[in-house]
């Protein structure tokens, strides 16, 4: 029988379909559309300054399992961009493609927690600062390769060797033959209400990529880090530290990043408000021609979550401070959130890097200062029912000295409304 809390659902017939005694099939998907109205996203450097467009995303999957021993997961996708006047972004449109296709096998037996996964797959680790499927983008990020993972009572351990998938709008997507991404990620869960991550991530790139000093060549780069998080009574907190070393186009890589984040939730109060603050620091390059790359590389992140919803800033050569407030005016149904960010360059002769990690404005003399600007983000999220949600958001960016001194300096705005249905 069903548990007492169970409620019948319209999509029940396509979940956990019995194919004989041993096989189970689950079907599902997602329909999402978002209307965005952006103004001066490049601080007034592009025409038209205002652009309103719609993004559509359709995902459908089949998940076939043989007990706990074997699994095949296949997911098709279609993403469309409508009415965009500015240049198409690589995260917006991918017409009818294979999003994921992998199989899992527990080759040591059903009772051993070690699983091997082979194929096209998404990766997500920690709080997605360095490795994320990038849910905000219309196209989610994924990789082709192999991963081994084990889940025990006190440990999660993952090791992988993959290549990024390059999106081709009107052809089948292909893997990036020049880039190898491999790593080890371990999480210790033995402390109640707390966790500790330790990781090593490596990138080998033979594609003649351009380093922050302007040189092009091969890159062998390693990132080692740790993350600690937890909750004590009404407090939640998190800290993450990462260092990078290696070589890029003949230059030596020496870079760092660290994060502190926390909040306090007033549980007994109506609306359950949470007051939070966060600090992010990622190194920049002090001297462009000293044979060292000091700019931290953000790898494959969800920058959107941490550096403002306008996506103007990445985790590279930046100091960022934010204060935030969230509450539930309708319990478990409607959440409102307010966040205020302030941004500075760490090194005034290094570039301002966007959410994609690409370098933007730069003053090689350093005379434009380090103050980038401030952003305010307002969101309202409504969980319509167990399957669907609505999201409304507005963001505004105020330019400061560095933007004003290095070119056009119009304040940026973004308004969006998003509907998502998952089944």
C-alpha positions as CSV (number, residue, x, y, z in Angstrom):
1,X,0.0,0.0,0.0
2,X,0.9,3.7,-0.3
3,X,2.2,5.7,2.7
4,X,-0.5,7.7,4.4
5,X,1.0,11.1,3.2
6,X,0.9,10.0,-0.4
7,X,-1.3,12.0,-2.8
8,X,-2.4,10.7,-6.2
9,X,-0.9,12.6,-9.1
10,X,-1.8,13.0,-12.7
11,X,1.6,11.8,-13.8
12,X,1.6,8.6,-11.8
13,X,0.9,6.3,-14.8
14,X,4.3,7.2,-16.4
15,X,6.3,6.7,-13.2
16,X,7.9,3.4,-12.0
17,X,6.3,1.4,-14.8
18,X,6.8,-2.4,-14.2
19,X,8.3,-4.2,-17.2
20,X,8.2,-7.7,-15.9
21,X,9.5,-8.5,-12.5
22,X,13.0,-7.0,-12.8
23,X,12.8,-3.8,-14.9
24,X,11.4,-0.4,-14.0
25,X,10.8,2.5,-16.4
26,X,10.2,6.1,-15.4
27,X,9.3,8.8,-17.9
28,X,9.4,12.6,-17.2
29,X,10.3,16.0,-18.5
30,X,10.2,19.7,-18.2
31,X,8.7,22.7,-20.0
32,X,10.1,26.1,-19.2
33,X,9.8,29.5,-20.7
34,X,11.2,32.8,-19.6
35,X,10.6,36.3,-20.9
36,X,13.6,38.6,-20.3
37,X,13.7,42.4,-20.8
38,X,17.2,43.7,-20.6
39,X,18.6,47.2,-20.8
40,X,22.3,48.2,-21.2
41,X,23.5,44.7,-20.4
42,X,26.9,45.9,-21.8
43,X,26.7,49.2,-19.8
44,X,25.4,50.9,-23.0
45,X,28.1,49.6,-25.4
46,X,25.7,47.7,-27.7
47,X,22.8,48.6,-30.0
48,X,20.0,48.3,-29.4
49,X,20.4,49.1,-25.7
50,X,17.0,47.5,-24.9
51,X,16.1,43.9,-25.9
52,X,13.0,41.9,-24.9
53,X,13.0,38.2,-25.9
54,X,11.7,34.8,-24.9
55,X,13.5,31.6,-24.1
56,X,11.8,28.2,-24.4
57,X,13.2,24.9,-23.0
58,X,11.8,21.4,-23.5
59,X,13.3,18.3,-21.9
60,X,12.0,14.8,-21.9
61,X,13.7,11.7,-20.4
62,X,13.4,7.9,-20.0
63,X,15.0,6.2,-17.0
64,X,15.2,2.4,-17.2
65,X,16.5,0.4,-14.3
66,X,17.3,-3.3,-13.6
67,X,17.1,-3.6,-9.8
68,X,20.1,-1.6,-8.4
69,X,22.5,-3.2,-10.8
70,X,22.0,-1.4,-14.1
71,X,20.4,1.8,-15.3
72,X,20.1,3.6,-18.7
73,X,19.1,7.2,-18.8
74,X,18.3,9.1,-22.0
75,X,17.2,12.8,-22.2
76,X,16.2,14.7,-25.3
77,X,16.2,18.5,-25.4
78,X,15.0,21.4,-27.5
79,X,15.9,25.0,-26.6
80,X,14.7,28.1,-28.6
81,X,15.3,31.8,-28.5
82,X,12.6,34.1,-29.9
83,X,12.6,37.8,-30.7
84,X,16.2,38.5,-29.7
85,X,17.6,41.6,-31.4
86,X,21.1,41.4,-30.0
87,X,23.6,38.6,-30.9
88,X,22.5,35.1,-30.0
89,X,24.3,33.8,-26.8
90,X,25.8,30.3,-26.8
91,X,23.6,29.4,-23.8
92,X,20.2,30.1,-25.4
93,X,19.4,27.9,-28.4
94,X,20.0,24.3,-29.3
95,X,17.5,22.8,-31.7
96,X,16.5,19.1,-30.9
97,X,19.5,17.3,-29.5
98,X,20.6,14.5,-27.2
99,X,21.1,16.2,-23.9
100,X,22.1,13.2,-21.8
101,X,22.6,9.5,-22.5
102,X,24.5,7.4,-20.0
103,X,24.4,3.9,-18.4
104,X,25.2,3.0,-14.8
105,X,26.4,-0.4,-13.7
106,X,27.2,-1.7,-10.2
107,X,29.9,-4.0,-11.4
108,X,30.8,-5.2,-7.9
109,X,27.2,-6.3,-7.2
110,X,24.0,-4.8,-6.0
111,X,25.1,-4.6,-2.3
112,X,28.3,-2.7,-3.1
113,X,27.8,1.1,-3.3
114,X,30.3,1.7,-6.2
115,X,28.7,2.7,-9.5
116,X,30.3,3.3,-12.9
117,X,28.6,5.8,-15.2
118,X,29.6,6.0,-18.9
119,X,28.2,8.5,-21.4
120,X,26.9,12.1,-21.8
121,X,26.1,13.4,-18.3
122,X,25.7,16.5,-16.1
123,X,28.1,17.2,-13.2
124,X,27.3,19.1,-10.1
125,X,29.5,19.5,-7.0
126,X,29.5,21.4,-3.8
127,X,27.5,24.6,-4.0
128,X,28.2,24.7,-7.8
129,X,30.8,27.4,-7.5
130,X,33.3,25.5,-9.7
131,X,31.3,22.6,-11.3
132,X,27.6,23.2,-12.2
133,X,25.0,22.1,-14.8
134,X,24.1,25.8,-15.0
135,X,20.4,25.5,-14.5
136,X,19.7,29.3,-15.2
137,X,21.0,29.0,-18.7
138,X,18.5,27.9,-21.3
139,X,21.0,25.1,-22.2
140,X,22.2,23.1,-19.3
141,X,25.9,22.2,-19.3
142,X,27.1,18.6,-19.7
143,X,30.1,16.4,-20.5
144,X,31.0,13.2,-22.4
145,X,33.0,10.7,-20.4
146,X,33.2,8.3,-17.5
147,X,32.6,8.7,-13.8
148,X,32.9,6.3,-10.8
149,X,31.0,7.2,-7.6
150,X,30.3,5.6,-4.3
151,X,27.7,6.6,-1.7
152,X,28.1,5.3,1.9
153,X,26.7,6.4,5.2
154,X,29.5,8.8,5.9
155,X,31.2,9.4,2.6
156,X,30.3,10.5,-1.0
157,X,33.3,9.9,-3.4
158,X,33.3,10.8,-7.1
159,X,36.1,10.4,-9.7
160,X,35.7,11.3,-13.3
161,X,37.4,11.9,-16.7
162,X,35.2,13.8,-19.2
163,X,35.3,16.3,-22.1
164,X,32.9,19.3,-22.3
165,X,30.1,19.2,-24.9
166,X,30.1,22.0,-27.4
167,X,26.7,23.2,-28.4
168,X,26.0,23.4,-32.1
169,X,22.6,25.1,-32.7
170,X,21.6,23.4,-36.0
171,X,23.8,20.3,-35.9
172,X,24.4,17.5,-33.4
173,X,26.4,18.7,-30.4
174,X,30.0,17.4,-30.2
175,X,32.6,16.9,-27.5
176,X,35.5,19.3,-27.2
177,X,38.5,17.2,-28.3
178,X,41.0,19.7,-27.0
179,X,39.8,19.7,-23.4
180,X,40.1,17.0,-20.7
181,X,38.5,17.6,-17.4
182,X,39.1,15.1,-14.6
183,X,38.9,15.2,-10.8
184,X,38.2,13.7,-7.5
185,X,35.5,15.0,-5.2
186,X,34.9,13.7,-1.6
187,X,32.3,14.7,0.9
188,X,32.4,13.6,4.6
189,X,28.9,13.4,6.2
190,X,29.8,12.0,9.6
191,X,29.2,15.3,11.5
192,X,25.5,15.8,12.3
193,X,24.1,18.8,10.3
194,X,27.5,19.5,8.8
195,X,29.6,18.5,5.8
196,X,33.2,18.7,4.6
197,X,34.2,18.6,0.9
198,X,37.7,18.0,-0.3
199,X,38.5,18.1,-4.1
200,X,41.1,18.1,-6.8
201,X,40.1,19.3,-10.3
202,X,42.3,19.2,-13.4
203,X,42.1,20.7,-16.9
204,X,44.3,19.8,-19.8
205,X,43.6,22.0,-22.8
206,X,45.6,21.7,-26.0
207,X,43.4,24.1,-28.0
208,X,45.7,27.1,-27.9
209,X,43.5,29.0,-25.4
210,X,44.4,32.6,-24.5
211,X,45.5,33.2,-20.9
212,X,44.8,36.4,-19.0
213,X,48.3,37.8,-19.9
214,X,47.3,37.6,-23.6
215,X,49.5,34.6,-24.5
216,X,48.1,31.6,-26.3
217,X,49.1,28.0,-25.8
218,X,48.5,24.8,-23.9
219,X,47.0,24.7,-20.4
220,X,47.6,22.2,-17.6
221,X,45.8,23.6,-14.6
222,X,45.0,22.1,-11.2
223,X,42.5,23.3,-8.6
224,X,42.6,22.0,-5.0
225,X,40.1,23.1,-2.4
226,X,37.9,22.4,0.5
227,X,34.4,23.4,1.6
228,X,32.8,23.3,5.0
229,X,29.1,24.0,5.7
230,X,26.5,23.4,8.3
231,X,23.7,24.5,10.6
232,X,23.6,25.3,14.3
233,X,20.1,26.2,15.7
234,X,18.9,29.1,13.5
235,X,22.4,29.8,12.0
236,X,23.6,28.4,8.6
237,X,27.1,29.0,7.3
238,X,29.6,28.0,4.7
239,X,33.2,28.5,3.8
240,X,35.2,27.5,0.7
241,X,38.9,27.9,-0.2
242,X,40.5,26.9,-3.4
243,X,44.0,27.3,-4.9
244,X,45.2,26.8,-8.5
245,X,48.6,25.9,-9.9
246,X,50.0,24.7,-13.2
247,X,51.1,26.2,-16.5
248,X,49.2,28.1,-19.2
249,X,50.9,29.2,-22.5
250,X,54.3,29.0,-20.8
251,X,53.2,31.1,-17.8
252,X,53.0,29.7,-14.2
253,X,49.6,29.6,-12.7
254,X,49.3,30.8,-9.1
255,X,45.7,31.8,-8.1
256,X,43.3,31.6,-5.2
257,X,39.6,32.1,-4.3
258,X,37.7,32.0,-1.0
259,X,34.2,32.4,0.2
260,X,32.4,33.0,3.4
261,X,28.6,32.9,3.5
262,X,26.0,32.7,6.3
263,X,22.5,33.5,7.5
264,X,20.1,33.6,10.5
265,X,16.5,32.4,10.1
266,X,13.9,33.7,12.5
267,X,11.9,30.5,12.7
268,X,9.3,31.5,15.3
269,X,8.4,34.7,13.4
270,X,5.7,34.8,10.7
271,X,7.0,34.5,7.2
272,X,10.3,32.8,8.5
273,X,12.6,35.6,7.4
274,X,16.3,34.8,6.8
275,X,18.9,37.5,7.0
276,X,22.2,36.7,5.3
277,X,25.5,38.0,4.1
278,X,28.3,36.7,1.9
279,X,31.9,37.5,0.9
280,X,33.6,36.3,-2.3
281,X,37.2,36.8,-3.3
282,X,39.0,35.5,-6.4
283,X,42.5,36.6,-7.3
284,X,43.5,38.7,-10.3
285,X,46.8,39.2,-12.1
286,X,49.0,42.0,-10.7
287,X,51.5,42.3,-13.5
288,X,50.5,41.2,-17.0
289,X,54.0,40.3,-18.2
290,X,55.8,38.7,-15.3
291,X,55.4,35.1,-16.4
292,X,52.7,34.4,-13.9
293,X,48.9,33.9,-14.3
294,X,47.4,35.2,-11.1
295,X,43.8,35.3,-12.3
296,X,41.6,32.6,-10.7
297,X,39.8,30.4,-13.3
298,X,36.2,29.8,-12.3
299,X,36.0,26.6,-14.4
300,X,32.4,25.5,-15.0
301,X,30.4,27.5,-12.5
302,X,26.9,28.7,-11.6
303,X,28.1,32.3,-11.4
304,X,24.4,33.5,-11.6
305,X,23.7,32.4,-8.0
306,X,26.5,34.4,-6.4
307,X,27.4,37.6,-8.4
308,X,24.0,39.1,-9.2
309,X,21.3,38.0,-11.5
310,X,22.3,40.4,-14.3
311,X,25.3,38.0,-14.9
312,X,27.8,40.9,-15.4
313,X,30.4,39.5,-13.0
314,X,32.4,36.2,-12.8
315,X,34.5,34.7,-10.1
316,X,37.8,36.0,-11.5
317,X,39.7,39.1,-10.3
318,X,36.9,40.2,-8.0
319,X,36.0,41.0,-4.4
320,X,32.2,40.8,-3.9
321,X,30.1,41.5,-0.8
322,X,26.4,40.9,-0.6
323,X,23.6,41.3,2.0
324,X,20.3,39.5,1.5
325,X,16.9,39.0,3.0
326,X,14.3,36.3,2.2
327,X,10.9,35.4,3.5
328,X,7.8,33.2,2.9
329,X,4.7,35.5,2.9
330,X,2.7,32.4,2.0
331,X,4.2,29.4,3.8
332,X,5.8,26.8,1.5
333,X,4.1,28.6,-1.5
334,X,5.5,32.1,-2.1
335,X,9.1,33.2,-1.3
336,X,10.4,36.7,-1.7
337,X,14.1,37.7,-1.8
338,X,16.1,40.8,-1.8
339,X,19.9,40.9,-2.4
340,X,22.3,43.9,-2.5
341,X,25.8,43.3,-4.0
342,X,28.9,45.5,-4.2
343,X,31.8,44.6,-6.5
344,X,35.5,45.6,-6.8
345,X,38.4,44.5,-9.0
346,X,41.2,42.9,-7.0
347,X,44.0,44.0,-9.4
348,X,43.3,47.3,-11.3
349,X,45.4,46.3,-14.3
350,X,43.6,43.0,-14.8
351,X,40.2,42.7,-16.6
352,X,36.7,42.7,-15.4
353,X,35.5,39.1,-16.2
354,X,31.9,38.3,-17.1
355,X,29.7,35.5,-15.8
356,X,31.1,33.3,-18.6
357,X,34.6,33.9,-17.5
358,X,35.5,35.9,-20.6
359,X,37.5,39.0,-20.1
360,X,35.7,42.3,-20.7
361,X,36.9,45.8,-19.9
362,X,40.4,46.4,-18.9
363,X,42.6,49.4,-18.0
364,X,46.3,48.4,-18.5
365,X,47.4,51.5,-16.7
366,X,45.3,50.8,-13.6
367,X,44.2,54.5,-13.5
368,X,40.5,53.6,-13.6
369,X,40.4,52.3,-10.1
370,X,38.9,49.1,-8.8
371,X,35.3,50.0,-7.9
372,X,33.0,48.2,-10.4
373,X,29.5,49.0,-9.1
374,X,26.5,47.8,-7.1
375,X,23.5,45.6,-7.9
376,X,20.1,45.1,-6.4
377,X,18.2,41.9,-7.1
378,X,14.5,41.4,-6.2
379,X,12.7,38.0,-6.8
380,X,9.3,36.5,-6.1
381,X,8.9,32.8,-6.5
382,X,5.5,31.1,-6.4
383,X,5.2,27.3,-6.2
384,X,1.9,27.0,-8.0
385,X,1.6,23.3,-7.3
386,X,3.9,20.2,-6.9
387,X,4.9,20.4,-10.6
388,X,4.9,24.1,-11.6
389,X,6.4,27.3,-10.4
390,X,6.4,31.0,-11.4
391,X,9.4,33.3,-10.9
392,X,9.4,37.1,-11.2
393,X,12.6,39.1,-11.0
394,X,14.0,42.6,-11.3
395,X,17.6,43.6,-11.1
396,X,19.4,47.0,-11.4
397,X,23.1,47.8,-11.6
398,X,24.7,51.1,-10.7
399,X,28.1,51.8,-12.4
400,X,31.0,53.0,-10.4
401,X,34.5,54.5,-11.3
402,X,36.0,51.6,-13.2
403,X,33.0,51.3,-15.6
404,X,32.6,55.1,-15.9
405,X,36.3,55.5,-16.8
406,X,36.6,52.7,-19.3
407,X,33.8,53.4,-21.8
408,X,30.0,53.8,-22.0
409,X,28.5,53.7,-18.5
410,X,24.8,53.3,-18.6
411,X,23.2,51.6,-15.6
412,X,21.9,48.1,-16.5
413,X,18.4,46.7,-15.9
414,X,16.8,43.2,-16.1
415,X,13.2,42.2,-15.7
416,X,12.1,38.6,-16.2
417,X,9.2,36.3,-15.6
418,X,9.6,32.5,-15.8
419,X,7.2,29.6,-15.8
420,X,8.4,26.0,-15.3
421,X,6.5,22.7,-15.3
422,X,8.3,19.5,-14.3
423,X,6.8,16.1,-14.4
